[in-house]
Amino acid sequence: MTPPTTATASGAAEVRESWVPMIAISLGQAIMSFNVAALPVSMSGMVASFGVPPTTVATGIVMYSLAVAGLVMLGAKLTQRFGATTMFRIVVAIYAVAQTLMTLSPTATLMLTAQGLCGMSAAVIVPALVALIANHYHGTQQATAVGALGSARAGASAAAFLIGGVLGTFIGWRPVFGILIAVSALVFFLSFKLKKDEGRPEVQIDVIGVVFAAAAIILISFGFNNLNRWGLGVAGAGAPFDIFGLSPAPVMIVVGIVLLQCLIAWCRRVAAAGKTPLLDLRVVMSSSERAAVYTMFAVVALEAALNFSVPLYIQIVQGRTPLATAIAMMPFNLTVFFTAILVVRLYKTLTPRQIGRAGFIVCTVALLWLAFVVRNEWTEFPVLVGLFVFGLGQGALVTLVFNVLVTAAPKALASDVGSLRGTTQNLAAAVGTAVAGALMVGLLSAIVMGRLAENPRLPAEVQAQLDLDSINFVSNDRLLTIMEQTTATPAQVEEAVRINTEARLRALKIGLLIMAGLAALTIIPAGRLPNYRPGEIPANPPPPSPEEERRLARAAEAEAGQA
């Protein structure tokens, strides 16, 4: 794909637009990211308020993520049909209503309903944000706007951890979400500063495509999220049912992947028939655009895996407060925030391919460093250095791959780019978190079982009193409570605590090494990113010629026939 020259490259002066609309766009991203990050931080307060187990509160996170991932492609088509500005204003108002319901909810059921409504609103906001950036900014301003969007995501997450930790500890969880009511009202007011864009009534809603997309994403997300509880292969005790002895989790994942392939084939067929597909595949037509999607998936998955590992050790192993988690993650979140803004300055001197490779090298080095220096205390200075370095790579990569997709697609496909971004990020977050959990717990179980088998100080009669079929991460205090219910002697209890402490740390170290290996492997697709300078790419490449359109249609029809 040979990029055409921009106005900047040809010597013409670039028109500078006001940054006021970008405030509304950035805050639109911030209210979504704040909500997602505030939910886990507020979990203990919700459990106390509603009198439900933590799993019920966690269901709210799942409902939100599934609503976004499953409906974001539909949201992109609604944005195209009725206009990005109009849809953005409507769903922000709905989002404010949902957050009001969330803040005042007297029961867990109403809280779950509010999160589902937030997710459905976010499914429209995500593609609308990309379309609004494409509608307001071009050239270097567009690259800066994309960086600001990534920074808004990281900044809102950091703010949610800090504000949620402070308010949740000293006042309560409800004011945390009450803040979102006020910010949503501000975004609604600022939306009247956005340019009016005309909708495209000819855009059709592909119902069959919506069903394919929603079913595929829900199955894949549910499958990965339940790998730990239901089993990686053979159905475990926690599985709701089995399929010829197999766990339903991997079966769901396989069926979901098949449905995604069906969605792609269906979109090609719809496009070949001259209708509007749910996802316009022109946004991933070139190898560099597909490489951007792969790298985006890897970036978000690695971030989700690390975001799982840190709270796991701080809250579950060390038994510390959410505020302690927020403080430990602050170097990472702030680094991502500032790097996402500042990396656009490199676009004038380095190509996306160079930045992409460098970014994954930095992430690999950071994870290797963490695996080497991590101990049972996350606040050690060497660990903070590792999180800081990892944040540098993450911030640069998130902005870069998003900018590649936005600048490579025509303006008319901006909402399709947004839906692709939303789907990729939500799937990657679910997969990264679930794989990290299954990996850590699996490693822990294998290490503990190996240590017990070779340890004569813990005889079989003591081991028989423990539930070794469901080994998981627990604090030493919790393990002492469990051991007190057995016939173990004080010396045997001390030995069990020692094995648990060593096994947890080794599992974490091996997990970080595996994550580093995955980051190193992603350098390969990063090498397929564009080799041009982003400043040379216009926001709106010219549409294909009629001859090119006929060629693409024939190729799509032939591929659909083969599928």
CORWOTA-V434010 format. One record per residue. N is the residue number from 0. SS is DSSP state (H for helix, E for strand, L for the rest). Layout:
n=N ss=SS
n=N ss=SS
This chain:
n=0 ss=L
n=1 ss=L
n=2 ss=L
n=3 ss=L
n=4 ss=L
n=5 ss=L
n=6 ss=H
n=7 ss=H
n=8 ss=H
n=9 ss=H
n=10 ss=L
n=11 ss=L
n=12 ss=L
n=13 ss=L
n=14 ss=L
n=15 ss=L
n=16 ss=L
n=17 ss=L
n=18 ss=L
n=19 ss=H
n=20 ss=H
n=21 ss=H
n=22 ss=H
n=23 ss=H
n=24 ss=H
n=25 ss=H
n=26 ss=H
n=27 ss=H
n=28 ss=H
n=29 ss=H
n=30 ss=H
n=31 ss=H
n=32 ss=H
n=33 ss=H
n=34 ss=H
n=35 ss=H
n=36 ss=H
n=37 ss=H
n=38 ss=H
n=39 ss=H
n=40 ss=H
n=41 ss=L
n=42 ss=H
n=43 ss=H
n=44 ss=H
n=45 ss=H
n=46 ss=H
n=47 ss=H
n=48 ss=H
n=49 ss=H
n=50 ss=L
n=51 ss=L
n=52 ss=L
n=53 ss=H
n=54 ss=H
n=55 ss=H
n=56 ss=H
n=57 ss=H
n=58 ss=H
n=59 ss=H
n=60 ss=H
n=61 ss=H
n=62 ss=H
n=63 ss=H
n=64 ss=H
n=65 ss=H
n=66 ss=H
n=67 ss=H
n=68 ss=H
n=69 ss=H
n=70 ss=H
n=71 ss=H
n=72 ss=H
n=73 ss=H
n=74 ss=H
n=75 ss=H
n=76 ss=H
n=77 ss=H
n=78 ss=H
n=79 ss=H
n=80 ss=H
n=81 ss=H
n=82 ss=L
n=83 ss=H
n=84 ss=H
n=85 ss=H
n=86 ss=H
n=87 ss=H
n=88 ss=H
n=89 ss=H
n=90 ss=H
n=91 ss=H
n=92 ss=H
n=93 ss=H
n=94 ss=H
n=95 ss=H
n=96 ss=H
n=97 ss=H
n=98 ss=H
n=99 ss=H
n=100 ss=H
n=101 ss=H
n=102 ss=H
n=103 ss=H
n=104 ss=L
n=105 ss=L
n=106 ss=L
n=107 ss=H
n=108 ss=H
n=109 ss=H
n=110 ss=H
n=111 ss=H
n=112 ss=H
n=113 ss=H
n=114 ss=H
n=115 ss=H
n=116 ss=H
n=117 ss=H
n=118 ss=H
n=119 ss=H
n=120 ss=H
n=121 ss=H
n=122 ss=H
n=123 ss=H
n=124 ss=H
n=125 ss=H
n=126 ss=H
n=127 ss=H
n=128 ss=H
n=129 ss=H
n=130 ss=H
n=131 ss=H
n=132 ss=H
n=133 ss=H
n=134 ss=H
n=135 ss=H
n=136 ss=L
n=137 ss=L
n=138 ss=H
n=139 ss=H
n=140 ss=H
n=141 ss=H
n=142 ss=H
n=143 ss=H
n=144 ss=H
n=145 ss=H
n=146 ss=H
n=147 ss=H
n=148 ss=H
n=149 ss=H
n=150 ss=H
n=151 ss=H
n=152 ss=H
n=153 ss=H
n=154 ss=H
n=155 ss=H
n=156 ss=H
n=157 ss=H
n=158 ss=H
n=159 ss=H
n=160 ss=H
n=161 ss=H
n=162 ss=H
n=163 ss=H
n=164 ss=H
n=165 ss=H
n=166 ss=H
n=167 ss=H
n=168 ss=H
n=169 ss=H
n=170 ss=L
n=171 ss=L
n=172 ss=L
n=173 ss=H
n=174 ss=H
n=175 ss=H
n=176 ss=H
n=177 ss=H
n=178 ss=H
n=179 ss=H
n=180 ss=H
n=181 ss=H
n=182 ss=H
n=183 ss=H
n=184 ss=H
n=185 ss=H
n=186 ss=H
n=187 ss=H
n=188 ss=H
n=189 ss=H
n=190 ss=H
n=191 ss=H
n=192 ss=H
n=193 ss=L
n=194 ss=L
n=195 ss=L
n=196 ss=L
n=197 ss=L
n=198 ss=L
n=199 ss=L
n=200 ss=L
n=201 ss=L
n=202 ss=L
n=203 ss=L
n=204 ss=L
n=205 ss=L
n=206 ss=H
n=207 ss=H
n=208 ss=H
n=209 ss=H
n=210 ss=H
n=211 ss=H
n=212 ss=H
n=213 ss=H
n=214 ss=H
n=215 ss=H
n=216 ss=H
n=217 ss=H
n=218 ss=H
n=219 ss=H
n=220 ss=H
n=221 ss=H
n=222 ss=H
n=223 ss=H
n=224 ss=H
n=225 ss=L
n=226 ss=H
n=227 ss=H
n=228 ss=H
n=229 ss=H
n=230 ss=L
n=231 ss=L
n=232 ss=L
n=233 ss=E
n=234 ss=L
n=235 ss=L
n=236 ss=L
n=237 ss=L
n=238 ss=L
n=239 ss=L
n=240 ss=L
n=241 ss=E
n=242 ss=E
n=243 ss=L
n=244 ss=L
n=245 ss=E
n=246 ss=E
n=247 ss=H
n=248 ss=H
n=249 ss=H
n=250 ss=H
n=251 ss=H
n=252 ss=H
n=253 ss=H
n=254 ss=H
n=255 ss=H
n=256 ss=H
n=257 ss=H
n=258 ss=H
n=259 ss=H
n=260 ss=H
n=261 ss=H
n=262 ss=H
n=263 ss=H
n=264 ss=H
n=265 ss=H
n=266 ss=H
n=267 ss=H
n=268 ss=H
n=269 ss=H
n=270 ss=H
n=271 ss=H
n=272 ss=L
n=273 ss=L
n=274 ss=L
n=275 ss=L
n=276 ss=L
n=277 ss=L
n=278 ss=L
n=279 ss=L
n=280 ss=H
n=281 ss=H
n=282 ss=H
n=283 ss=H
n=284 ss=L
n=285 ss=L
n=286 ss=H
n=287 ss=H
n=288 ss=H
n=289 ss=H
n=290 ss=H
n=291 ss=H
n=292 ss=H
n=293 ss=H
n=294 ss=H
n=295 ss=H
n=296 ss=H
n=297 ss=H
n=298 ss=H
n=299 ss=H
n=300 ss=H
n=301 ss=H
n=302 ss=H
n=303 ss=H
n=304 ss=H
n=305 ss=H
n=306 ss=H
n=307 ss=H
n=308 ss=H
n=309 ss=H
n=310 ss=H
n=311 ss=H
n=312 ss=H
n=313 ss=H
n=314 ss=H
n=315 ss=H
n=316 ss=H
n=317 ss=L
n=318 ss=L
n=319 ss=L
n=320 ss=L
n=321 ss=H
n=322 ss=H
n=323 ss=H
n=324 ss=H
n=325 ss=H
n=326 ss=H
n=327 ss=H
n=328 ss=H
n=329 ss=H
n=330 ss=H
n=331 ss=H
n=332 ss=H
n=333 ss=H
n=334 ss=H
n=335 ss=H
n=336 ss=H
n=337 ss=H
n=338 ss=H
n=339 ss=H
n=340 ss=H
n=341 ss=H
n=342 ss=H
n=343 ss=H
n=344 ss=H
n=345 ss=H
n=346 ss=H
n=347 ss=H
n=348 ss=L
n=349 ss=L
n=350 ss=L
n=351 ss=H
n=352 ss=H
n=353 ss=H
n=354 ss=H
n=355 ss=H
n=356 ss=H
n=357 ss=H
n=358 ss=H
n=359 ss=H
n=360 ss=H
n=361 ss=H
n=362 ss=H
n=363 ss=H
n=364 ss=H
n=365 ss=H
n=366 ss=H
n=367 ss=H
n=368 ss=H
n=369 ss=H
n=370 ss=H
n=371 ss=H
n=372 ss=H
n=373 ss=L
n=374 ss=L
n=375 ss=L
n=376 ss=L
n=377 ss=L
n=378 ss=L
n=379 ss=L
n=380 ss=H
n=381 ss=H
n=382 ss=H
n=383 ss=H
n=384 ss=H
n=385 ss=H
n=386 ss=H
n=387 ss=H
n=388 ss=H
n=389 ss=H
n=390 ss=H
n=391 ss=H
n=392 ss=H
n=393 ss=H
n=394 ss=H
n=395 ss=H
n=396 ss=H
n=397 ss=H
n=398 ss=H
n=399 ss=H
n=400 ss=H
n=401 ss=H
n=402 ss=H
n=403 ss=H
n=404 ss=H
n=405 ss=H
n=406 ss=H
n=407 ss=H
n=408 ss=L
n=409 ss=L
n=410 ss=H
n=411 ss=H
n=412 ss=H
n=413 ss=H
n=414 ss=H
n=415 ss=H
n=416 ss=H
n=417 ss=H
n=418 ss=H
n=419 ss=H
n=420 ss=H
n=421 ss=H
n=422 ss=H
n=423 ss=H
n=424 ss=H
n=425 ss=H
n=426 ss=H
n=427 ss=H
n=428 ss=H
n=429 ss=H
n=430 ss=H
n=431 ss=H
n=432 ss=H
n=433 ss=H
n=434 ss=H
n=435 ss=H
n=436 ss=H
n=437 ss=H
n=438 ss=H
n=439 ss=H
n=440 ss=H
n=441 ss=H
n=442 ss=H
n=443 ss=H
n=444 ss=H
n=445 ss=H
n=446 ss=H
n=447 ss=H
n=448 ss=H
n=449 ss=H
n=450 ss=H
n=451 ss=H
n=452 ss=H
n=453 ss=L
n=454 ss=L
n=455 ss=L
n=456 ss=L
n=457 ss=L
n=458 ss=L
n=459 ss=H
n=460 ss=H
n=461 ss=H
n=462 ss=H
n=463 ss=L
n=464 ss=L
n=465 ss=L
n=466 ss=L
n=467 ss=H
n=468 ss=H
n=469 ss=H
n=470 ss=L
n=471 ss=L
n=472 ss=L
n=473 ss=L
n=474 ss=L
n=475 ss=H
n=476 ss=H
n=477 ss=H
n=478 ss=H
n=479 ss=H
n=480 ss=H
n=481 ss=H
n=482 ss=H
n=483 ss=H
n=484 ss=L
n=485 ss=L
n=486 ss=L
n=487 ss=L
n=488 ss=L
n=489 ss=H
n=490 ss=H
n=491 ss=H
n=492 ss=H
n=493 ss=H
n=494 ss=H
n=495 ss=H
n=496 ss=H
n=497 ss=H
n=498 ss=H
n=499 ss=H
n=500 ss=H
n=501 ss=H
n=502 ss=H
n=503 ss=H
n=504 ss=H
n=505 ss=H
n=506 ss=H
n=507 ss=H
n=508 ss=H
n=509 ss=H
n=510 ss=H
n=511 ss=H
n=512 ss=H
n=513 ss=H
n=514 ss=H
n=515 ss=H
n=516 ss=H
n=517 ss=H
n=518 ss=H
n=519 ss=H
n=520 ss=H
n=521 ss=L
n=522 ss=H
n=523 ss=H
n=524 ss=H
n=525 ss=H
n=526 ss=L
n=527 ss=L
n=528 ss=L
n=529 ss=L
n=530 ss=L
n=531 ss=L
n=532 ss=L
n=533 ss=H
n=534 ss=H
n=535 ss=H
n=536 ss=L
n=537 ss=L
n=538 ss=L
n=539 ss=L
n=540 ss=L
n=541 ss=L
n=542 ss=L
n=543 ss=L
n=544 ss=L
n=545 ss=H
n=546 ss=H
n=547 ss=H
n=548 ss=H
n=549 ss=H
n=550 ss=H
n=551 ss=H
n=552 ss=H
n=553 ss=H
n=554 ss=H
n=555 ss=H
n=556 ss=H
n=557 ss=H
n=558 ss=H
n=559 ss=H
n=560 ss=H
n=561 ss=H
n=562 ss=L
